[in-house]
Amino acid sequence: MTEIIQKVKNLSIGFKSKKGEEILILRDISTNIKKGETVGIVGESGSGKSTLALAMMGYVKHGLYTIGGECEFNSSNLLKMKNRDLEKIRGRKIAMIPQNAGQALTPNLKIGYQIDEALQLHSDLKEEEREQKISELLNKVRLPSPETIALRYPHELSGGQQQRVAVAMALAGTPDLLLLDEPTTGLDVTTQAHVLELLNFIAKDTGTSMVYVSHDLGAIAQVSDRIIVMYSGEIVLEGPSRDILKKPIHPYTYGLLKSIPKLSLAGLPQSMPGSQPQPGTMHRGCSFFDRCDFSEEKCKNNSPQLEYLEELNTNVRCFNYKSLMNDSQVNQTVNKIKTSLQDKEILNLSEVSISYAKQKLLDQVLNRISDDNPTVKDININIKKGETIALVGESGSGKSTILKSIAGLLRTKGGIIKFDQNRNLSSDLKERDPNDLRIIQLIFQNPDESLNPNHTVEEIIAQPLKLYFGLKGEELKKNIIDLLQKVRLGEFYMSRYPRQLSGGEKQRVAVARAFAAKPDIILCDEVTSALDVSVQAAVLNLLQQLKEDFGTTYIFVSHDLAVVRAISDRVAVLYQGRLCEVGPSKDVYQFPSHPYTEVLLGAVLEPDPDIKPKLVAEDIVEEKPPQKGCSFQGRCSRILGDICKSEVPPWQITNGGNSIRCHIPLKELQKDQIN
Amino acid sequence: MKLDNIYQEEKKSNFAKVSEIIITMASRPSGFIGLSILIFHVILAFISPYIAPYDFKAINPTLMLQAPSAEYWFGTDDLGRDVFTRTILGGRTALTITFFGSLIALLWGGLLGIFCGLVGGKTDDIVMRIVDAFLSIPWILAMLLIVSLLGTSTEVLIPALGFFYGKGIVRVARAATHDVIAKDFIVSARARGHSNFSIIWNEIIPNVRDAILVEGAMRWSWMLLGFSSLSFLGFGVSPPTPDWGLMISNARGLMSFAYWSVIAPIVGLSSLIIGINLTADAFAKALGIDRSTKAPV
C-alpha cells in the first residue's frame, strides 16, 4: 500500500449569502492523494474544482469559509493551521502552479532572481549552491540556455516559457505535492502538448504527487493516473483514468465525453442539455437530475451517495450506474453537417496584406501604410455562399487580424475584399455604407466582454434591429422574441442582464444579436473557446442549425482543430500571417499535409489515454515572419535547405482539391507522414 | 468571485436602484455619519431663512463681541450681528454655488473625457495637452483674475468654478472610458456602424457613469473649500451676505479674545466638507468602486 500524503475528509466549504443562508461550494468531499500519483480533477466552471485544489494547500478564498471536514497533510489539518505554520508547508511541501504564469511572475524582476528567491525561502542551500541549482532547475524544465534565460525578464519569454519558469519555481522547494490549476489552458496547442509532456516527465522523474485541475479532458487524459469528476461541488465519479475515459459509469461523464468533438469524426457531437445548477439552488435530489438521460423518479427527491465499486476501484454517485456499465464504450454519434454550399461566390479576398508596424511621419502625412514585411500577407481566399470556412493557427498567426479587416475594423495595407463578386468593401469602417456593415456581423470569443453589462438582453438585441431596420414598439418586441426563440431562449430572458446568464446563454444572446441584422456573412472569433465543453457542443449545434435555416456563410476562427473539424466545410491553415494550406476539411485532416498542419494535428489532445500527442516541431515562438522564403522555415522539421529560406513555396494541389504551399513534392510529404 | 450575483435579480426601476444605493451607503457607520451631516446641512440651507432668530445684517454697536448667551447662542461679532443667524445662513451660498459648479464640472469634464477616450489619436492628444496646460496653472490665481475682471456675481462664479474643477474630471472620465473602450461590446457597436454619439450614450456612459459621479462628489468638497478660500480672500460673495469664508476672514483677528465669532463658521465649513467626503466615499463603496479591496492572499 502506497503512502497517502494528503487526506481530504468530509470537506465542505461555503459562504453566507446576503439573506444569511449557508451556501455550499464544496459538499462533503473525501479523497486521498497517494505518493507519486497524478490525480486529475475535472469539472465545468463553478463545479468547485479550484476551491478544492486551494483547500489542499490550506487556503480558502476570501469570502468563503470551511463549514466542516479537514484537509490532512502529514497528519495535521491544514485548514486549522496558523498562517506561520502554513508558510513552512507552502512552497516546501506543497507547491502550486497557477493558470496564468505571465501574471504570476513579477514583471520587473529577472527570472533568475525570482527562482533564487524561491530557493532562499524553501531550501537551505548556500549562495553558490543556489546558482548551480537555478540552472539545474531551468534545465529540468527544458528551457534552452538556462544562463541567458535567468537574466531575462518575464515579458521577454513566450507563454510556454513563462509556464516552464513557473514549474521551475514550484520545483525549487522539492515539494511532495504539486497543485496545478489549469496550467496549460492559456497556451497554444503545440505549446500545451510540450508542457504536458514535461509535466509527465517531472512526475516520473521526481516522484512528486500532482493534482491537476482542468476543464479539459484532453489534457487530463494525458497526465493523470486517477481522475476525479466534480459536478456542482460534489465528487460524482472517481477512479483510474483509463476506466473513466473509456467506460464512464456516471451519466455526466458519459455525456461530457460524448459532447467533445474529435479529430477522427467529422460532424457535430451531441450536446448535453441545460447547465449546472448554481450553488445554493439545489436542495434535494441528484444535482445532475434535470440534465440526465438516465434519470428516474427517485433521482428527483433522493440524493445518491458516493458508492465504492471494488471490482473497478471506482467511486460513483449515481443510482443507475449499472445501466451504463453494460453500455461499455462511449458511442459517439454525430450529427453530420449538411453543406448548404452554393456555387455563388460571396466574399473574395485577393492579395490582402495587413500591417501593424508603426508608420513613419511621412507615411502618416500621406495616409499610406508602408511595410515591406507586413504581419499578414498574400491572403487569397474565395468564399462561397453558404460555406463554413475555418481559419486555424496558433496565436499570432493573423487569423483574428484577417477577421478584423473583413469587418472593417482594421485597415489593410493592400489587396481587395470583394463582396458578392462586384462590390468592393473598403477596409475602413467610415467608408462603408450601412448596408455593407449589415451584411457582415461578428460574434466574439468572450460573451462577458461582448455584451454591455448595463444593458438588458432586450436592449442588446434591439440595437441592430433599430439601427438597420428602424423597428419600434410592438414590432421590435416581436422580432426580439422571435430571435430569442431561434437561439432557444425563452421570452422571459428579455429583462435579464448579462451577469444573470450562464456562459452558454450569454453566447446565445450574442448569436441572436448577430442574426438580428440578417447578415450574409458572420465572422465567428473563437466563439466556443470561453465556454464549458458541455455547452460548446450546444452552441456549435445551434450555429449549424441557424446556418441551415438562413443560408448564412460563416468565417470561423479557432485554435481548436477538433472543433473546426466538426463544423467547417473548408479549412485554411495560417502561420505567421501567411497561408500554408487551404482545402476541404476532410482533406486537410488527411495526409499529405503541410508540415505545419502536421504539427498542429499532432499536438491535439484527445480525451483518450491511448492517443498520445505527436510532438513534431519545437514550440519556439517567432516574433516576426521571415523576410524571404517560406513562413514556416524557422520551425519546420523537414526543411530542405536554402530554397525554403529564399523562395516562397509554390501551391501544390492534391487529389482531394487541397492546396499545400510547400517546396517538398506531395509524394514525399505523404511518405514521411504516413510512417 | 461574484458571490452576490447568485440570486437572480429582476430589472429594477431607477427609483428602487437609487434607494438601494442610499440604504447600502447608510448601512456603513462612516456613510451614515456622512449622509446625516450632509442631509442636515442641506435641510438647514433650505429652512434657515425661516428659522433665523435675527436679521443677519442688523448692525448693533451696543452689542459688539458679546460672548455666547441664552439670547445670542453663538455670541455676536465685531459689528454686533448675531453669529448664530449668520452661521446657519452662511452655508446657503456656498452650497448652492458649489453644487451647480460641480454639476457643470461633471458635465463638461465627463463628456470631454469620454469623447477623448473614445476618439483617441490626434484629437485626444491635442485636447489632453490643452487640459494639461490648464492643470498647470494655479487655479486660485486664475480664479482671482477672472473674478477681478468679471466680478463676483453668481453667474461668473458657477461657470468659473465649474471650469476649473472639471479639468480633473476629464482625466478620470478618459481613464474610465479607456477601461471599457477595449471591450468587445464597443468593437461590436463600431462594427455595426453606430455613430459616435450613440456609442457614447448607449455603450460608454452606463459603464463609466459611476466612476464619474464618485469623482464629481469628491470634487464638490474640494470646490467648497476652494470657494470658501475665495471668500476668505475677499473674492467670493460680497458683504454683508453671510458666508463662512468671509466670516472666518473677518473674525480671524479677534480669535484671541472673541473665539466664538470664528469657531462657529469653521465648524460649519469643516463639518460640511467632511460630510461630503464621507458621503462620496460611501457612495463609491456602495457602487462597488472601492479601490482598496483586499489582496487575495
Chai-1 contact restraints between the chains, C-beta under 6 A:
chainA,res_idxA,chainB,res_idxB,connection_type,confidence,min_distance_angstrom,max_distance_angstrom,comment,restraint_id
A,F15,B,L3,contact,1.0,0.0,6.0,A-B,restraint_1
A,H62,B,K294,contact,1.0,0.0,6.0,A-B,restraint_2
A,G63,B,L3,contact,1.0,0.0,6.0,A-B,restraint_3
A,Q278,B,I6,contact,1.0,0.0,6.0,A-B,restraint_4
A,G280,B,I6,contact,1.0,0.0,6.0,A-B,restraint_5
A,A407,B,A191,contact,1.0,0.0,6.0,A-B,restraint_6
A,L409,B,A191,contact,1.0,0.0,6.0,A-B,restraint_7
A,P434,B,G193,contact,1.0,0.0,6.0,A-B,restraint_8
A,L437,B,G193,contact,1.0,0.0,6.0,A-B,restraint_9
A,L442,B,A191,contact,1.0,0.0,6.0,A-B,restraint_10
A,F444,B,D184,contact,1.0,0.0,6.0,A-B,restraint_11
A,E449,B,K183,contact,1.0,0.0,6.0,A-B,restraint_12
A,E449,B,D184,contact,1.0,0.0,6.0,A-B,restraint_13
A,S450,B,D184,contact,1.0,0.0,6.0,A-B,restraint_14
A,S450,B,F185,contact,1.0,0.0,6.0,A-B,restraint_15
A,S450,B,S188,contact,1.0,0.0,6.0,A-B,restraint_16
A,L451,B,F185,contact,1.0,0.0,6.0,A-B,restraint_17
A,N452,B,F185,contact,1.0,0.0,6.0,A-B,restraint_18
A,N452,B,E203,contact,1.0,0.0,6.0,A-B,restraint_19
A,N454,B,P206,contact,1.0,0.0,6.0,A-B,restraint_20
A,N454,B,N207,contact,1.0,0.0,6.0,A-B,restraint_21
A,P464,B,R192,contact,1.0,0.0,6.0,A-B,restraint_22
A,S495,B,K11,contact,1.0,0.0,6.0,A-B,restraint_23
A,R499,B,N5,contact,1.0,0.0,6.0,A-B,restraint_24
A,Q500,B,Q8,contact,1.0,0.0,6.0,A-B,restraint_25
